[in-house]
Amino acid sequence: MIKLFSSDLDGTLLGKPDATISFTKNWDALPEEDRPVLCYNSGRLLNDTLEVVTNSGLPEPQYLICGVGTMIYHTADKKLLKEFTQTLTLNWDLALVEDAVNRHFHLEKQPSKYQNKFKSSWYWHGASPEELSALKRQITHSGLKVNIIYSSSRDLDIIPEYANKGNSLVWLLDTLSLVPEEVVVAGDSGNDSSMFRIPGVRGIIVENAQPELFEATVDLPTFVSLKPCGDGVFDGLLHYGVLKTILPLDEGERREASRDPVIRYVLGNQAARSLMEVELSL
């Protein structure tokens, strides 16, 4: 029996508004005793993730894994799990990481809203595997151990050795006394690959996924949908038996899905503020 569903947001549950609204309808319709724990596993930082979840109309999850696996947030308690954060400090120094990047490479740093003290994010267009390996060697020479996450042929995240979407999910599973065989994951880009590589998990790759995710999972028995974004997620959840059928949207729900996203953002902003009253130490 599937007891936890961990999904990326952008390009997976988000990107096709009618499928996003349909996901909420069908997820909420599951009997409570059969409904898995819901965890959104996003590269976005916490407040950004909370805002987009509220404004998109997605169901509220029990957990958020944010910042490419550098923070775990318990929604009901409105707090970060500090025990996880403490695991990231070993062999990590943000200033040394950024010094190594600036001395040896000419990269554009991403805006501050994409940074935290365990995530150094840059734009690097078309980096080769050899260039990424050279970057990691330079940082290692500083006495640090890091993960290099590269996705969409542009986005570079340098994070602590233990941090990534997969390792943070494994930590959460241990905390909840769950095993990977009870978990389904879904994603569309390279920074999702560590979720799929957890031994025993069941994976859903949506049709619009980046080539890097297909390459990283080519040796895995992963379900690959021929449908994009949320429709592809539905395909996978039906395949793994989490959903038995798909409830259709009614006329009002279809109108909501077609509403201008700017209008939906404004209407959702009030609700988002109440969720974002979080004291961050990151």
Buried (B, 14 or more C-beta within 10 A) or exposed (E): EBBBBBBBBBBBBBBBBBBBBBBBBBBEEBEEEEBBBBBBBBBBBBBBBBBBBBBBBBBBBBBBBBBBBBBBBBBEEBEBBEEBBEBBEEEBBBEBBBBBBEEBBEBEBBEEEBBBBBBBBBEBEEBEEEEBEEBBEBBEEBEBEBBBBBBBEEBBBBBBBBBBBBBBBBBBBEBBEBEBEBBBBBBBBBBBBBBBBBEEBBBBBBBBBBEBBBEBBEEBEBBBBEBBBBBBBBBBBBBBEBBEEBEEBEEEBBEBBEEEEEEBBEEBEEEBEEBBEEEEEB
